Every structure is written in structure tokens, then in C-alpha cells.
Amino acid sequence: MSPSHDQPWTKLYPPSVQQMHSTPDVTLGDMLAESRARYSDRTAMTFEGRTWTFEELHQQAHAFAKLLIQNGLRPGDRVAIVLPNRPEYVTAIFGVTLAQGIVVQINNRYPAEEIRRILDDSGADLVIATDETVSRCSPEEPGFLGRRLIRVDTVQGGDDHPGTAFSDLEQFLGTGPLQSAAEPADVAVLQYTGGTTGAAKGVMLTHRNLIANVEQRYAVTYGLLDVPVGAKTVNVLPMCHVFALTAVTLLAVRSGMNQLLIQDFRPAQMLATIRDEKPYVFSGVPTMYTALNRDPGVNTSGLDQVAIFNSAGAGFPLEQIKQFEHNSGGRIIEGFGISEASPSTHLNPLYADRKVGSIGIPLPLTEVRVINQSGDGVHELPVGEIGEMIVRGPQIMKGYWNRPEQTAETLRDGWLLTGDLARMDEDGYFFIVGRKKEMIVTSGFNVYPAEVEQILAKFPGMLETAVVGRDDEYRGEKIVAFITLEPGLTVTDEELDAHCRQHLAGYKIPREYARLSALPRTAVGKIAKNQLPLGTIASAGGK
């Protein structure tokens, strides 16, 4: 592949971005120390009426690192964080990495079966979870699903559960910072791509990857703005989501912002929080914006006080964008990300025109090409032609955890093959037109059909299943399951839902079920998903 020469998007960068030639080669702990030095007395986090300064966050992170080491953590050990958005989550990210551990991100709403799969794959022997999650997922096993537990107590009597209390870090407060030996090249986070089968892979993101992506986003957003002292950012996206980790949590620490930590998204309460707290930034997935649009209080919520609305995780229907921007008087900033890129690669610029339907232009220090692979090699395609988008930059992952063959397939000479089909226009704006893979993106989360099919196949009397995504105004895509049953067997949607809920996270459960006498097949006997009769399902059907 010949080297890329002209990059039309770089002409759009403001001077400060054009002069950006590298990102700091530091660790997450170094970034926290720098923020503590700059913003010591500023509020770093707010949760349920309580606040923590950057000085307090710094002290707690180092104290927690010492607690982990006291509990036997060794360099390279994996520590699973299975928490909702709480201050302990932020503390744990920095504490684990200061102690040279690797954070394993796990959604606290996953069923026990799914959590166990990730624990097994990552080899995590230490889990940080709330007493509520322990009661739900591991009521009888020692620790947490047989692993050692650091328990975050949220209810009275939570200390009846086994394990070490997170609050035990207090014994180390005032003892000074840990002399961390972490290096920028060390893996800091294992970000699982989703799934309950072999499709789920642990993406190895180093300190260097994460810091680079934070700095790239900062350079083209807050670094160009006169951000007021004490500015607040809403942290309501689940922090186990890589966008929430990097573009919200870590970027807020880098920028000296106050994170409003919110565990559950409820439209009316969210609008009330925006009205009362007057945040500078709100970040959400399209389903959140759609829910806010539909709430009766949207026009009296003070949305016009928010300077930046970030959207991530899925495509955003144009009509919903227009409606929200009409209601808020603000502007939604769309971009593109992928777990393997920490995650951000593109962003619609604040300093140039927005092109409707575009993911924007590449972030600084990011190379992007649109290619075609054929029998005679790899060819970069000209402006306007559709091909696979590949990306290279300091934010690109180290590889997949314990999967060298899949790493080699996805990373080639430093280039990440995204699997997304895209085109670039003459100004350097990119447009996603489809995906090479079958992955479904619903409400900002990735779902692999095979994992859902595998669970449905366990239902008594199930013969065949085929799971696909269907465009949905609310979720981006909804999951549709085509099934065939044993002759004479009938089953309700509710029964199928109940079965799935025992094994899958809620967002992975099909929203529609279609019953066929037989699934269409190709000449060689494979299920032909492109021949499934999606058009016969009533557009208003499903959940």
C-alpha cells in the first residue's frame, strides 16, 4: 500500500491543531497528578449531593492502589470493575492502573453468566462490585463468582457480604502517593467488544492509547473553547462503555471539569438535572436524545444552557437531530469510534461546517484511508468511492487479549481494519454507508447475532434461528429474530423474552420475533440472511 500524501481534512484544522505533532507519552496516573496540580481545589466529581475535589480524587486513587497491593495485586493482574457510574469507579480506574493492574470493563447489568465469561476470558481474579450486584449475581459463591471481591457497600448491611470493603482505602489516606512503576506502553484497560461467544474479544488499550485519544479530543473541543472554571459534564453513559471512559470520564479529569455522576438515565430526572446543574457538556447515545425529545418537559428544561451535546455509539436519525436541536437551541456533535481505537477516530468539527450524515473529519494525528482489497492487493480508493475504512494513529489498540491470529487479521502494519464501509468527500469528511460485518448497533451497544442465536437455540423445541438488525428510529437498530419451531409447538414472545433474560443483557434481547416454517438458504445450505422477509414485519410491531 503506497503512503498517503494529501489529507484534505488537515486544511480545516485551526492553527493550534495543525501544530500538534504528538501527544504526551505519560500514564493515566501522570495525567491525574497533572490535573491535581492544576485544579487541586476544583470539584472533580459530584454524586448524590456530595462532591470530591481533584486533590481528594488523587489521594483516594493512590490509597486504593495501596489497598490493591495489600490484597496481593501484582503488575499485569486483571481487575474487573463491575460498577454503575459512581465515584468509586473513577477512583478504581486510576487506582488499578497506578498499581500496574489492568482494568477489565464489565457492564454491571450483565447477568452472572455473561460476567463469568468475561472473567474467565480475561483471567481476572479480583472484582470490584457493589453489594447489590453481589447479591444478584453471586449470592452463594464465595467472593464474587469464585473470585476475590472488593465490595462497594451501598445498602445498610452490605458489609455482611464477603470480601474487602472499598472503604478500607481510608487506612492509606494521608500516607502520600504511591511511587508507581506503570509505563505508557503498559496495557491499562481490557475493553470487551461485546458478545457471549468467541466473537467477544478483549481489546488491549494501553496508557499511551487512552492518553492519546483524550488529547486528540481535547485539542479539537475544549482546547479551542473558553471553558468556564467549574464547568460540569454529565456522566450518564455507562462508564463501562469505552466512549464514556475516554471521552467523558478521562477527558473531564484532563480538562478540570466536574463530572456529574448519574447511575441511571431517566428522561424527566435528566432534564431536571440539566435545569438545576446547568452543565457545560452532555454526552449520550441517540436513544437518550430521542427519549429527551419525547419527554413533556423538554421545552422547559434549560437545555439551551448546555454548550456541547456529544452523540456516540450509533447513527443518529436526521429528523431526531433536527427535533432535539430545535428543542435545545444547541448543536449535536457526531463522530465515529470503535473500541479498537480507544475509541474516537472522527469528529464533526466545531470550527468548520457540519455535513449532515457525516461522521466528520479525522482527529489530529489520525490517518484514514478508504481501500479495496482484491486478488492483486490493497488499493486506496479515490474521493467519493466506497470501500473499507482503515485507520492508523496513536489511539489504535495494542491487540486483542490472547488472540494473536485475530489481532493479525485486524491490525496490518499499524492500520486498523474497521470493517466499516465508507466514502470520503473532497473536503475530507467521511460518510459511513454500511458494515462488512453483521454486528448490530442498538442503543449505542454492539450486539453480535451469533450470541443471541446461540441462546435462542437453547429454547426447548427451537429448530433454527437467524438474528439480524433492522433500522429503528429510536435505537438506531433493533434486533429481530427469525425462528422455526418443532411442528405443532407454539411459543409466545413473552416466553422467549423470559428465556433470553436469563442469559443476555437486556439490550441484546430481540425486540421482534418472526416465525417461519423454514429459513431461506443458499445453494450450499447456509442460512441466507439477506433473503429473510424483513418487509413482512409490521413497522409498528415489536418492543
RAURMO-V831728 format. One record per pair of residues at least 6 apart in sequence whose ideal C-beta (glycine too) atoms are under 6 Angstrom apart, sorted by the first residue. I is the first residue (numbers start at 1). J is the second residue. Records with the same first field share a line. If there is no record, write none. Layout:
# RAURMO-V831728
I->J, J
This chain:
# RAURMO-V831728
1->378
8->427, 428
9->361, 362, 428
12->352
14->351
17->219, 364
20->219, 364
23->212, 215, 394
25->184
26->211
27->182, 184, 207
28->94, 97, 188, 207
29->98, 180, 182
31->254
32->58, 94
35->54, 253
36->54, 55, 58
39->54, 256
40->54, 55
41->53
42->54, 256
43->51, 258
44->52, 53, 54, 57
45->52, 87, 259, 261
46->258, 260
47->87, 261
59->173
60->91
61->91, 94, 95
62->177, 178
63->169, 172, 173
64->91, 95, 169
65->95, 98, 99, 178
66->172, 178
67->168, 169
68->99
69->99
71->164
73->99, 101
75->100
77->101
78->102, 104, 122, 123, 124
79->96, 101, 126
80->104, 106, 119, 124, 127
81->92, 103, 128
82->106, 108, 127, 129, 133
83->89, 108
84->108, 263
85->235, 239, 261, 262, 263
88->152, 166
89->239
92->128
93->103
96->103
97->188
98->178, 180
100->182
102->187, 190
103->189
104->122, 124, 190
105->191, 240
106->115, 118
107->240
108->133
110->505
112->137
113->503
114->196
116->145
117->196
118->192
122->190, 202
125->147, 148
126->148
127->144, 147, 149
128->150
129->144
130->152, 154
131->151, 153, 154, 155, 158, 161
132->154
134->144, 161
138->144, 145
143->149, 162, 163
149->163
150->164, 166
151->161, 163, 165
152->166
153->159
184->207, 208
185->206
186->207
187->204, 206
188->206, 207, 210
189->205
190->202, 401
191->203, 205, 242, 339
192->200, 202
193->201, 339
194->200, 446
195->448, 451
196->451
197->450, 451, 454
199->448, 450
201->400, 403
202->401
203->339, 340, 397
204->397, 398, 399, 401
205->342, 397
206->398
209->342, 395
210->246, 342
212->394, 395
213->246, 342, 344, 395
214->250, 251, 254
216->363, 364
217->247, 251, 344
218->254
219->364
222->255
231->257, 280
232->258, 260, 277, 279, 280
233->252, 257, 259, 281
234->260, 279, 282
235->248, 259, 261
236->262, 265
237->244, 283
239->245, 249
242->339, 343
243->312, 337, 343
246->342
248->283
252->259
260->277
265->288
267->291, 292, 295
268->295
271->295, 297, 301
274->301, 302
275->301, 302
278->305
279->306
280->307
281->308
282->306, 309
283->310
285->313, 314, 443, 444
286->314, 316, 476
287->443, 474, 475
289->324
290->320, 474
292->298
293->323, 324
298->327
303->328
304->329
306->330
309->330, 332
310->333
311->332, 334
313->444
314->441, 444, 476
315->476
316->334
317->473
321->332
333->348
334->348
335->344, 346, 347, 359, 360
336->345, 346, 359
337->343, 344
338->418
340->397, 416
341->395, 396
342->395
345->366, 391
346->359, 360, 362, 430
347->360
348->354, 360
355->429
358->429, 431
359->430, 432
361->428, 429
362->368
365->393, 394
366->393
367->392
368->391
369->380, 390
370->381, 387, 389, 422, 424
371->378, 380, 387, 388, 390
372->379, 381, 387
381->387
383->424, 426
384->423
386->421, 423, 433
389->418, 420, 422
390->415, 417
391->416
392->414, 415
396->416
399->407
400->406, 407
410->417
419->436, 437
420->432, 435
421->433, 434
422->430, 432
423->431
424->430
438->449
439->446, 448
440->447, 469, 477, 479
441->476, 477
442->475, 477, 507
443->475, 507
445->507
447->508
449->467
452->467, 508
453->465, 467
455->500, 503, 504
456->462, 465
457->465
459->499
461->485, 486, 489
463->484
464->484, 519
465->483
466->482, 519, 527, 529
467->481
468->480, 529
469->477
470->478, 480, 534
472->478
478->511
479->510, 511
480->512
481->510, 513
482->514, 516, 532
483->515
484->516
493->513
496->513
500->509
511->542, 543
512->537, 541, 542
514->537
519->527
520->528, 531
521->527, 528
522->528
